[in-house]
């Protein structure tokens, strides 16, 4: 089953190479197109790591676990 992070792994090189090539063909110099493509790839990585991290729960009852911590005694 293909998940979100699998798609991100495919989009990283596609964004880097595709956006760089598209901007270079549109007339932007390659020296300016590469950082723009790299920036988009970096945003994809940051989103996959920090917004939808690999440890995020999916919301189904089978995968969610709850833990309870007893409050400390106030003696």
C-alpha positions in Angstrom: 0.0 0.0 0.0 1.4 3.3 -1.0 1.4 6.0 1.6 2.0 9.7 1.9 5.7 9.4 2.6 6.2 7.1 -0.4 4.8 9.8 -2.6 7.0 12.4 -1.1 10.1 10.2 -1.8 9.1 10.2 -5.4 8.3 13.9 -5.6 11.7 15.0 -4.2 13.7 14.2 -7.3 10.8 15.1 -9.6 10.5 18.5 -8.0 14.2 19.1 -8.1 14.7 18.0 -11.7 11.3 19.0 -13.1 11.1 22.5 -11.7 14.7 23.1 -12.6 14.2 22.0 -16.2 10.9 23.9 -16.5 12.4 27.1 -15.2 15.5 26.7 -17.4 13.4 26.1 -20.5 11.3 29.2 -19.6 14.4 31.3 -19.8 15.7 31.5 -16.3 19.4 30.7 -15.9 20.3 27.3 -14.6 22.2 28.9 -11.7 18.9 30.5 -10.6 16.6 27.5 -11.5 18.5 24.9 -9.4 18.0 26.7 -6.0 14.3 27.2 -6.8 13.9 23.5 -7.5 16.0 22.6 -4.5 13.8 24.9 -2.3 10.6 23.2 -3.4 12.2 19.8 -2.7 13.3 21.1 0.7 9.7 22.2 1.4 8.4 18.8 0.6 10.9 17.2 2.9 10.1 19.6 5.7 6.4 19.0 5.3 6.9 15.2 5.4 9.1 15.5 8.5 7.4 18.1 10.6 3.8 18.5 9.5 3.0 14.9 8.7 5.7 13.1 10.5 6.3 9.4 10.2 5.0 8.8 13.7 1.7 10.6 13.3 -1.4 8.5 14.0 -3.8 7.8 11.3 -6.9 8.1 13.5 -8.0 4.5 13.3 -8.9 2.8 16.6 -6.6 -0.1 15.9 -3.4 1.9 15.7 -4.1 4.5 18.4 -2.8 3.8 21.9 -3.5 5.8 25.0 -1.4 6.0 28.1 -2.4 7.4 31.4 0.1 8.9 33.8 -0.8 9.0 37.5 -0.5 12.4 39.0 2.2 12.7 41.7 1.2 12.5 45.3 0.8 15.8 47.0 1.8 14.7 50.5 
